[in-house]
Amino acid sequence: MEDLADLIESHQAMVFRTLARLTGEREGLEDMAQEVFLRLFRALPHFRGKAKVSTFLYRVIVNVVNDEWRRRQLTRRTVSIDDEEHRLLHPSPGPEILLAQSQFQEALNTSLEHLALRDRTILTLHYQEERSYEDIATILKLPMGTVKTHLHRARERLKTAMGEWTSQCKTKC
């Protein structure tokens, strides 16, 4: 039978690789590997040699990972589903937000329809099509300063048109 130093040297790569695969982590493996080899050292006097040392070592690795998993489960704080402070939020917006967004989009589309075609065009090109001032100037065959002026005035007209919706939203939303 090999001595412990030889066992560690010949199996440490396998131990680290297996621990990483079982835990899915890269950090803290040194401590777990140390625990694996400590348990192996303690168990060697009882090892009867009926299986390969590597097979026995895999069993030790699995036991260490299971023990670590249990330890983490016990130390993990349980949180009530109703606990607002610790509730995990779903990444998608909730129904209230979706409704508000839908209402806003509807009000925006209605307000845009009531604007002059020039205002609608410049707002659409800039905000919805994400065109630069230079692109808009080229598309509309206007000087850059005129594009900026028209965009500013179109924003003001849209703000006025949306004023009714925003005042309603302040009381409802």
PyMOL commands that place a pseudoatom at each C-alpha (Angstrom):
pseudoatom trace, name=CA, resn=MET, resi=1, chain=A, elem=C, hetatm=0, pos=[0.000, 0.000, 0.000]
pseudoatom trace, name=CA, resn=GLU, resi=2, chain=A, elem=C, hetatm=0, pos=[1.194, 3.473, -0.888]
pseudoatom trace, name=CA, resn=ASP, resi=3, chain=A, elem=C, hetatm=0, pos=[1.899, 6.013, 1.818]
pseudoatom trace, name=CA, resn=LEU, resi=4, chain=A, elem=C, hetatm=0, pos=[-0.313, 9.066, 2.179]
pseudoatom trace, name=CA, resn=ALA, resi=5, chain=A, elem=C, hetatm=0, pos=[2.076, 11.507, 0.460]
pseudoatom trace, name=CA, resn=ASP, resi=6, chain=A, elem=C, hetatm=0, pos=[2.179, 9.292, -2.640]
pseudoatom trace, name=CA, resn=LEU, resi=7, chain=A, elem=C, hetatm=0, pos=[-1.615, 8.920, -2.596]
pseudoatom trace, name=CA, resn=ILE, resi=8, chain=A, elem=C, hetatm=0, pos=[-2.088, 12.672, -2.405]
pseudoatom trace, name=CA, resn=GLU, resi=9, chain=A, elem=C, hetatm=0, pos=[0.383, 13.329, -5.187]
pseudoatom trace, name=CA, resn=SER, resi=10, chain=A, elem=C, hetatm=0, pos=[-1.034, 10.703, -7.516]
pseudoatom trace, name=CA, resn=HIS, resi=11, chain=A, elem=C, hetatm=0, pos=[-4.717, 11.540, -6.907]
pseudoatom trace, name=CA, resn=GLN, resi=12, chain=A, elem=C, hetatm=0, pos=[-4.879, 15.274, -6.151]
pseudoatom trace, name=CA, resn=ALA, resi=13, chain=A, elem=C, hetatm=0, pos=[-5.700, 16.290, -9.740]
pseudoatom trace, name=CA, resn=MET, resi=14, chain=A, elem=C, hetatm=0, pos=[-8.562, 13.796, -9.820]
pseudoatom trace, name=CA, resn=VAL, resi=15, chain=A, elem=C, hetatm=0, pos=[-9.805, 14.961, -6.421]
pseudoatom trace, name=CA, resn=PHE, resi=16, chain=A, elem=C, hetatm=0, pos=[-9.840, 18.643, -7.426]
pseudoatom trace, name=CA, resn=ARG, resi=17, chain=A, elem=C, hetatm=0, pos=[-11.416, 17.884, -10.810]
pseudoatom trace, name=CA, resn=THR, resi=18, chain=A, elem=C, hetatm=0, pos=[-14.147, 15.747, -9.257]
pseudoatom trace, name=CA, resn=LEU, resi=19, chain=A, elem=C, hetatm=0, pos=[-14.866, 18.267, -6.502]
pseudoatom trace, name=CA, resn=ALA, resi=20, chain=A, elem=C, hetatm=0, pos=[-15.153, 21.052, -9.089]
pseudoatom trace, name=CA, resn=ARG, resi=21, chain=A, elem=C, hetatm=0, pos=[-17.536, 18.991, -11.203]
pseudoatom trace, name=CA, resn=LEU, resi=22, chain=A, elem=C, hetatm=0, pos=[-19.702, 17.928, -8.291]
pseudoatom trace, name=CA, resn=THR, resi=23, chain=A, elem=C, hetatm=0, pos=[-19.941, 21.355, -6.690]
pseudoatom trace, name=CA, resn=GLY, resi=24, chain=A, elem=C, hetatm=0, pos=[-19.842, 23.481, -9.832]
pseudoatom trace, name=CA, resn=GLU, resi=25, chain=A, elem=C, hetatm=0, pos=[-17.477, 25.806, -8.025]
pseudoatom trace, name=CA, resn=ARG, resi=26, chain=A, elem=C, hetatm=0, pos=[-13.846, 26.770, -8.275]
pseudoatom trace, name=CA, resn=GLU, resi=27, chain=A, elem=C, hetatm=0, pos=[-13.491, 28.438, -4.897]
pseudoatom trace, name=CA, resn=GLY, resi=28, chain=A, elem=C, hetatm=0, pos=[-13.212, 26.583, -1.633]
pseudoatom trace, name=CA, resn=LEU, resi=29, chain=A, elem=C, hetatm=0, pos=[-11.968, 23.429, -3.305]
pseudoatom trace, name=CA, resn=GLU, resi=30, chain=A, elem=C, hetatm=0, pos=[-8.728, 23.457, -1.328]
pseudoatom trace, name=CA, resn=ASP, resi=31, chain=A, elem=C, hetatm=0, pos=[-10.604, 23.114, 1.950]
pseudoatom trace, name=CA, resn=MET, resi=32, chain=A, elem=C, hetatm=0, pos=[-12.770, 20.313, 0.614]
pseudoatom trace, name=CA, resn=ALA, resi=33, chain=A, elem=C, hetatm=0, pos=[-9.760, 18.512, -0.892]
pseudoatom trace, name=CA, resn=GLN, resi=34, chain=A, elem=C, hetatm=0, pos=[-7.993, 18.804, 2.429]
pseudoatom trace, name=CA, resn=GLU, resi=35, chain=A, elem=C, hetatm=0, pos=[-11.040, 17.269, 4.104]
pseudoatom trace, name=CA, resn=VAL, resi=36, chain=A, elem=C, hetatm=0, pos=[-11.045, 14.449, 1.514]
pseudoatom trace, name=CA, resn=PHE, resi=37, chain=A, elem=C, hetatm=0, pos=[-7.410, 13.577, 2.206]
pseudoatom trace, name=CA, resn=LEU, resi=38, chain=A, elem=C, hetatm=0, pos=[-7.893, 13.894, 5.968]
pseudoatom trace, name=CA, resn=ARG, resi=39, chain=A, elem=C, hetatm=0, pos=[-10.773, 11.420, 5.835]
pseudoatom trace, name=CA, resn=LEU, resi=40, chain=A, elem=C, hetatm=0, pos=[-8.724, 9.156, 3.590]
pseudoatom trace, name=CA, resn=PHE, resi=41, chain=A, elem=C, hetatm=0, pos=[-5.888, 9.242, 6.136]
pseudoatom trace, name=CA, resn=ARG, resi=42, chain=A, elem=C, hetatm=0, pos=[-8.294, 8.347, 8.944]
pseudoatom trace, name=CA, resn=ALA, resi=43, chain=A, elem=C, hetatm=0, pos=[-9.897, 5.556, 6.904]
pseudoatom trace, name=CA, resn=LEU, resi=44, chain=A, elem=C, hetatm=0, pos=[-6.693, 3.962, 5.556]
pseudoatom trace, name=CA, resn=PRO, resi=45, chain=A, elem=C, hetatm=0, pos=[-6.174, 1.669, 8.564]
pseudoatom trace, name=CA, resn=HIS, resi=46, chain=A, elem=C, hetatm=0, pos=[-9.661, 0.241, 7.926]
pseudoatom trace, name=CA, resn=PHE, resi=47, chain=A, elem=C, hetatm=0, pos=[-9.148, -0.090, 4.162]
pseudoatom trace, name=CA, resn=ARG, resi=48, chain=A, elem=C, hetatm=0, pos=[-9.128, -3.798, 3.342]
pseudoatom trace, name=CA, resn=GLY, resi=49, chain=A, elem=C, hetatm=0, pos=[-7.959, -3.469, -0.259]
pseudoatom trace, name=CA, resn=LYS, resi=50, chain=A, elem=C, hetatm=0, pos=[-11.017, -5.171, -1.787]
pseudoatom trace, name=CA, resn=ALA, resi=51, chain=A, elem=C, hetatm=0, pos=[-11.476, -2.166, -4.109]
pseudoatom trace, name=CA, resn=LYS, resi=52, chain=A, elem=C, hetatm=0, pos=[-9.041, 0.173, -5.767]
pseudoatom trace, name=CA, resn=VAL, resi=53, chain=A, elem=C, hetatm=0, pos=[-7.896, 3.120, -3.700]
pseudoatom trace, name=CA, resn=SER, resi=54, chain=A, elem=C, hetatm=0, pos=[-9.311, 5.447, -6.387]
pseudoatom trace, name=CA, resn=THR, resi=55, chain=A, elem=C, hetatm=0, pos=[-12.769, 3.860, -6.008]
pseudoatom trace, name=CA, resn=PHE, resi=56, chain=A, elem=C, hetatm=0, pos=[-12.562, 4.303, -2.244]
pseudoatom trace, name=CA, resn=LEU, resi=57, chain=A, elem=C, hetatm=0, pos=[-11.370, 7.881, -2.772]
pseudoatom trace, name=CA, resn=TYR, resi=58, chain=A, elem=C, hetatm=0, pos=[-14.355, 8.688, -5.019]
pseudoatom trace, name=CA, resn=ARG, resi=59, chain=A, elem=C, hetatm=0, pos=[-16.654, 7.529, -2.229]
pseudoatom trace, name=CA, resn=VAL, resi=60, chain=A, elem=C, hetatm=0, pos=[-14.856, 9.837, 0.207]
pseudoatom trace, name=CA, resn=ILE, resi=61, chain=A, elem=C, hetatm=0, pos=[-15.198, 12.745, -2.266]
pseudoatom trace, name=CA, resn=VAL, resi=62, chain=A, elem=C, hetatm=0, pos=[-18.931, 12.138, -2.644]
pseudoatom trace, name=CA, resn=ASN, resi=63, chain=A, elem=C, hetatm=0, pos=[-19.343, 12.012, 1.142]
pseudoatom trace, name=CA, resn=VAL, resi=64, chain=A, elem=C, hetatm=0, pos=[-17.427, 15.286, 1.590]
pseudoatom trace, name=CA, resn=VAL, resi=65, chain=A, elem=C, hetatm=0, pos=[-19.537, 17.008, -1.073]
pseudoatom trace, name=CA, resn=ASN, resi=66, chain=A, elem=C, hetatm=0, pos=[-22.757, 15.683, 0.482]
pseudoatom trace, name=CA, resn=ASP, resi=67, chain=A, elem=C, hetatm=0, pos=[-21.680, 16.868, 3.923]
pseudoatom trace, name=CA, resn=GLU, resi=68, chain=A, elem=C, hetatm=0, pos=[-20.769, 20.295, 2.527]
pseudoatom trace, name=CA, resn=TRP, resi=69, chain=A, elem=C, hetatm=0, pos=[-24.130, 20.516, 0.773]
pseudoatom trace, name=CA, resn=ARG, resi=70, chain=A, elem=C, hetatm=0, pos=[-25.972, 19.670, 4.006]
pseudoatom trace, name=CA, resn=ARG, resi=71, chain=A, elem=C, hetatm=0, pos=[-23.900, 22.188, 5.953]
pseudoatom trace, name=CA, resn=ARG, resi=72, chain=A, elem=C, hetatm=0, pos=[-24.784, 24.908, 3.467]
pseudoatom trace, name=CA, resn=GLN, resi=73, chain=A, elem=C, hetatm=0, pos=[-28.457, 23.983, 3.570]
pseudoatom trace, name=CA, resn=LEU, resi=74, chain=A, elem=C, hetatm=0, pos=[-28.480, 24.274, 7.363]
pseudoatom trace, name=CA, resn=THR, resi=75, chain=A, elem=C, hetatm=0, pos=[-26.711, 27.617, 7.387]
pseudoatom trace, name=CA, resn=ARG, resi=76, chain=A, elem=C, hetatm=0, pos=[-28.867, 29.042, 4.617]
pseudoatom trace, name=CA, resn=ARG, resi=77, chain=A, elem=C, hetatm=0, pos=[-31.446, 31.348, 6.125]
pseudoatom trace, name=CA, resn=THR, resi=78, chain=A, elem=C, hetatm=0, pos=[-35.019, 30.411, 5.365]
pseudoatom trace, name=CA, resn=VAL, resi=79, chain=A, elem=C, hetatm=0, pos=[-37.195, 33.274, 4.205]
pseudoatom trace, name=CA, resn=SER, resi=80, chain=A, elem=C, hetatm=0, pos=[-40.955, 33.454, 4.073]
pseudoatom trace, name=CA, resn=ILE, resi=81, chain=A, elem=C, hetatm=0, pos=[-42.522, 33.884, 0.653]
pseudoatom trace, name=CA, resn=ASP, resi=82, chain=A, elem=C, hetatm=0, pos=[-44.448, 36.833, 2.055]
pseudoatom trace, name=CA, resn=ASP, resi=83, chain=A, elem=C, hetatm=0, pos=[-41.255, 38.570, 3.243]
pseudoatom trace, name=CA, resn=GLU, resi=84, chain=A, elem=C, hetatm=0, pos=[-41.208, 41.663, 0.980]
pseudoatom trace, name=CA, resn=GLU, resi=85, chain=A, elem=C, hetatm=0, pos=[-37.629, 42.575, 1.873]
pseudoatom trace, name=CA, resn=HIS, resi=86, chain=A, elem=C, hetatm=0, pos=[-36.152, 39.226, 0.805]
pseudoatom trace, name=CA, resn=ARG, resi=87, chain=A, elem=C, hetatm=0, pos=[-38.548, 38.214, -1.953]
pseudoatom trace, name=CA, resn=LEU, resi=88, chain=A, elem=C, hetatm=0, pos=[-36.843, 37.243, -5.170]
pseudoatom trace, name=CA, resn=LEU, resi=89, chain=A, elem=C, hetatm=0, pos=[-38.325, 39.279, -7.967]
pseudoatom trace, name=CA, resn=HIS, resi=90, chain=A, elem=C, hetatm=0, pos=[-39.058, 37.780, -11.323]
pseudoatom trace, name=CA, resn=PRO, resi=91, chain=A, elem=C, hetatm=0, pos=[-36.987, 39.527, -13.993]
pseudoatom trace, name=CA, resn=SER, resi=92, chain=A, elem=C, hetatm=0, pos=[-40.023, 40.292, -16.151]
pseudoatom trace, name=CA, resn=PRO, resi=93, chain=A, elem=C, hetatm=0, pos=[-42.337, 43.187, -15.271]
pseudoatom trace, name=CA, resn=GLY, resi=94, chain=A, elem=C, hetatm=0, pos=[-45.473, 42.458, -13.283]
pseudoatom trace, name=CA, resn=PRO, resi=95, chain=A, elem=C, hetatm=0, pos=[-49.026, 42.903, -14.553]
pseudoatom trace, name=CA, resn=GLU, resi=96, chain=A, elem=C, hetatm=0, pos=[-49.352, 46.423, -13.125]
pseudoatom trace, name=CA, resn=ILE, resi=97, chain=A, elem=C, hetatm=0, pos=[-46.257, 47.588, -14.980]
pseudoatom trace, name=CA, resn=LEU, resi=98, chain=A, elem=C, hetatm=0, pos=[-47.340, 45.860, -18.193]
pseudoatom trace, name=CA, resn=LEU, resi=99, chain=A, elem=C, hetatm=0, pos=[-50.741, 47.544, -17.988]
pseudoatom trace, name=CA, resn=ALA, resi=100, chain=A, elem=C, hetatm=0, pos=[-49.187, 50.965, -17.362]
pseudoatom trace, name=CA, resn=GLN, resi=101, chain=A, elem=C, hetatm=0, pos=[-46.755, 50.468, -20.261]
pseudoatom trace, name=CA, resn=SER, resi=102, chain=A, elem=C, hetatm=0, pos=[-49.600, 49.431, -22.537]
pseudoatom trace, name=CA, resn=GLN, resi=103, chain=A, elem=C, hetatm=0, pos=[-51.687, 52.447, -21.535]
pseudoatom trace, name=CA, resn=PHE, resi=104, chain=A, elem=C, hetatm=0, pos=[-48.731, 54.763, -22.038]
pseudoatom trace, name=CA, resn=GLN, resi=105, chain=A, elem=C, hetatm=0, pos=[-47.986, 53.303, -25.482]
pseudoatom trace, name=CA, resn=GLU, resi=106, chain=A, elem=C, hetatm=0, pos=[-51.626, 53.701, -26.484]
pseudoatom trace, name=CA, resn=ALA, resi=107, chain=A, elem=C, hetatm=0, pos=[-51.690, 57.317, -25.291]
pseudoatom trace, name=CA, resn=LEU, resi=108, chain=A, elem=C, hetatm=0, pos=[-48.384, 58.010, -27.067]
pseudoatom trace, name=CA, resn=ASN, resi=109, chain=A, elem=C, hetatm=0, pos=[-49.635, 56.538, -30.343]
pseudoatom trace, name=CA, resn=THR, resi=110, chain=A, elem=C, hetatm=0, pos=[-52.865, 58.521, -30.114]
pseudoatom trace, name=CA, resn=SER, resi=111, chain=A, elem=C, hetatm=0, pos=[-50.963, 61.732, -29.344]
pseudoatom trace, name=CA, resn=LEU, resi=112, chain=A, elem=C, hetatm=0, pos=[-48.543, 61.132, -32.224]
pseudoatom trace, name=CA, resn=GLU, resi=113, chain=A, elem=C, hetatm=0, pos=[-51.478, 60.650, -34.615]
pseudoatom trace, name=CA, resn=HIS, resi=114, chain=A, elem=C, hetatm=0, pos=[-52.761, 64.107, -33.695]
pseudoatom trace, name=CA, resn=LEU, resi=115, chain=A, elem=C, hetatm=0, pos=[-49.422, 65.818, -34.420]
pseudoatom trace, name=CA, resn=ALA, resi=116, chain=A, elem=C, hetatm=0, pos=[-48.487, 67.279, -37.770]
pseudoatom trace, name=CA, resn=LEU, resi=117, chain=A, elem=C, hetatm=0, pos=[-46.770, 64.869, -40.142]
pseudoatom trace, name=CA, resn=ARG, resi=118, chain=A, elem=C, hetatm=0, pos=[-43.443, 66.759, -39.836]
pseudoatom trace, name=CA, resn=ASP, resi=119, chain=A, elem=C, hetatm=0, pos=[-43.488, 66.430, -36.028]
pseudoatom trace, name=CA, resn=ARG, resi=120, chain=A, elem=C, hetatm=0, pos=[-44.466, 62.754, -36.185]
pseudoatom trace, name=CA, resn=THR, resi=121, chain=A, elem=C, hetatm=0, pos=[-41.751, 62.068, -38.747]
pseudoatom trace, name=CA, resn=ILE, resi=122, chain=A, elem=C, hetatm=0, pos=[-38.927, 63.712, -36.834]
pseudoatom trace, name=CA, resn=LEU, resi=123, chain=A, elem=C, hetatm=0, pos=[-39.946, 62.140, -33.498]
pseudoatom trace, name=CA, resn=THR, resi=124, chain=A, elem=C, hetatm=0, pos=[-40.273, 58.716, -35.082]
pseudoatom trace, name=CA, resn=LEU, resi=125, chain=A, elem=C, hetatm=0, pos=[-36.916, 58.964, -36.843]
pseudoatom trace, name=CA, resn=HIS, resi=126, chain=A, elem=C, hetatm=0, pos=[-35.105, 60.146, -33.723]
pseudoatom trace, name=CA, resn=TYR, resi=127, chain=A, elem=C, hetatm=0, pos=[-36.718, 58.100, -30.927]
pseudoatom trace, name=CA, resn=GLN, resi=128, chain=A, elem=C, hetatm=0, pos=[-38.187, 55.027, -32.517]
pseudoatom trace, name=CA, resn=GLU, resi=129, chain=A, elem=C, hetatm=0, pos=[-35.728, 54.505, -35.365]
pseudoatom trace, name=CA, resn=GLU, resi=130, chain=A, elem=C, hetatm=0, pos=[-32.815, 55.870, -33.285]
pseudoatom trace, name=CA, resn=ARG, resi=131, chain=A, elem=C, hetatm=0, pos=[-31.450, 57.973, -36.124]
pseudoatom trace, name=CA, resn=SER, resi=132, chain=A, elem=C, hetatm=0, pos=[-28.849, 60.639, -35.372]
pseudoatom trace, name=CA, resn=TYR, resi=133, chain=A, elem=C, hetatm=0, pos=[-29.325, 64.327, -36.101]
pseudoatom trace, name=CA, resn=GLU, resi=134, chain=A, elem=C, hetatm=0, pos=[-27.026, 63.926, -39.102]
pseudoatom trace, name=CA, resn=ASP, resi=135, chain=A, elem=C, hetatm=0, pos=[-29.082, 61.041, -40.482]
pseudoatom trace, name=CA, resn=ILE, resi=136, chain=A, elem=C, hetatm=0, pos=[-32.331, 62.938, -40.009]
pseudoatom trace, name=CA, resn=ALA, resi=137, chain=A, elem=C, hetatm=0, pos=[-30.876, 66.006, -41.721]
pseudoatom trace, name=CA, resn=THR, resi=138, chain=A, elem=C, hetatm=0, pos=[-29.885, 63.871, -44.695]
pseudoatom trace, name=CA, resn=ILE, resi=139, chain=A, elem=C, hetatm=0, pos=[-33.206, 61.988, -44.832]
pseudoatom trace, name=CA, resn=LEU, resi=140, chain=A, elem=C, hetatm=0, pos=[-35.335, 65.146, -44.599]
pseudoatom trace, name=CA, resn=LYS, resi=141, chain=A, elem=C, hetatm=0, pos=[-32.901, 67.308, -46.596]
pseudoatom trace, name=CA, resn=LEU, resi=142, chain=A, elem=C, hetatm=0, pos=[-32.776, 69.906, -43.836]
pseudoatom trace, name=CA, resn=PRO, resi=143, chain=A, elem=C, hetatm=0, pos=[-29.895, 71.761, -42.190]
pseudoatom trace, name=CA, resn=MET, resi=144, chain=A, elem=C, hetatm=0, pos=[-28.729, 70.336, -38.837]
pseudoatom trace, name=CA, resn=GLY, resi=145, chain=A, elem=C, hetatm=0, pos=[-29.939, 73.386, -36.880]
pseudoatom trace, name=CA, resn=THR, resi=146, chain=A, elem=C, hetatm=0, pos=[-33.387, 73.071, -38.405]
pseudoatom trace, name=CA, resn=VAL, resi=147, chain=A, elem=C, hetatm=0, pos=[-33.552, 69.398, -37.420]
pseudoatom trace, name=CA, resn=LYS, resi=148, chain=A, elem=C, hetatm=0, pos=[-32.704, 70.282, -33.816]
pseudoatom trace, name=CA, resn=THR, resi=149, chain=A, elem=C, hetatm=0, pos=[-35.280, 73.070, -33.787]
pseudoatom trace, name=CA, resn=HIS, resi=150, chain=A, elem=C, hetatm=0, pos=[-38.009, 70.873, -35.297]
pseudoatom trace, name=CA, resn=LEU, resi=151, chain=A, elem=C, hetatm=0, pos=[-37.199, 68.072, -32.851]
pseudoatom trace, name=CA, resn=HIS, resi=152, chain=A, elem=C, hetatm=0, pos=[-37.372, 70.438, -29.881]
pseudoatom trace, name=CA, resn=ARG, resi=153, chain=A, elem=C, hetatm=0, pos=[-40.717, 71.889, -31.032]
pseudoatom trace, name=CA, resn=ALA, resi=154, chain=A, elem=C, hetatm=0, pos=[-42.111, 68.418, -31.800]
pseudoatom trace, name=CA, resn=ARG, resi=155, chain=A, elem=C, hetatm=0, pos=[-41.207, 67.291, -28.274]
pseudoatom trace, name=CA, resn=GLU, resi=156, chain=A, elem=C, hetatm=0, pos=[-43.018, 70.286, -26.806]
pseudoatom trace, name=CA, resn=ARG, resi=157, chain=A, elem=C, hetatm=0, pos=[-46.119, 69.591, -28.907]
pseudoatom trace, name=CA, resn=LEU, resi=158, chain=A, elem=C, hetatm=0, pos=[-46.048, 65.930, -27.910]
pseudoatom trace, name=CA, resn=LYS, resi=159, chain=A, elem=C, hetatm=0, pos=[-45.668, 66.884, -24.251]
pseudoatom trace, name=CA, resn=THR, resi=160, chain=A, elem=C, hetatm=0, pos=[-48.717, 69.114, -24.558]
pseudoatom trace, name=CA, resn=ALA, resi=161, chain=A, elem=C, hetatm=0, pos=[-50.681, 66.383, -26.342]
pseudoatom trace, name=CA, resn=MET, resi=162, chain=A, elem=C, hetatm=0, pos=[-49.685, 63.882, -23.654]
pseudoatom trace, name=CA, resn=GLY, resi=163, chain=A, elem=C, hetatm=0, pos=[-50.524, 66.346, -20.888]
pseudoatom trace, name=CA, resn=GLU, resi=164, chain=A, elem=C, hetatm=0, pos=[-54.055, 65.019, -20.523]
pseudoatom trace, name=CA, resn=TRP, resi=165, chain=A, elem=C, hetatm=0, pos=[-52.808, 61.438, -20.196]
pseudoatom trace, name=CA, resn=THR, resi=166, chain=A, elem=C, hetatm=0, pos=[-50.091, 62.354, -17.699]
pseudoatom trace, name=CA, resn=SER, resi=167, chain=A, elem=C, hetatm=0, pos=[-52.551, 64.270, -15.523]
pseudoatom trace, name=CA, resn=GLN, resi=168, chain=A, elem=C, hetatm=0, pos=[-54.929, 61.259, -15.606]
pseudoatom trace, name=CA, resn=CYS, resi=169, chain=A, elem=C, hetatm=0, pos=[-52.056, 58.930, -14.868]
pseudoatom trace, name=CA, resn=LYS, resi=170, chain=A, elem=C, hetatm=0, pos=[-51.037, 60.904, -11.790]
pseudoatom trace, name=CA, resn=THR, resi=171, chain=A, elem=C, hetatm=0, pos=[-54.405, 60.166, -10.216]
pseudoatom trace, name=CA, resn=LYS, resi=172, chain=A, elem=C, hetatm=0, pos=[-54.728, 56.546, -11.507]
pseudoatom trace, name=CA, resn=CYS, resi=173, chain=A, elem=C, hetatm=0, pos=[-51.196, 55.180, -11.973]
for i in range(1, 173): cmd.bond("trace and resi %d" % i, "trace and resi %d" % (i + 1))
show_as sticks, trace
zoom trace
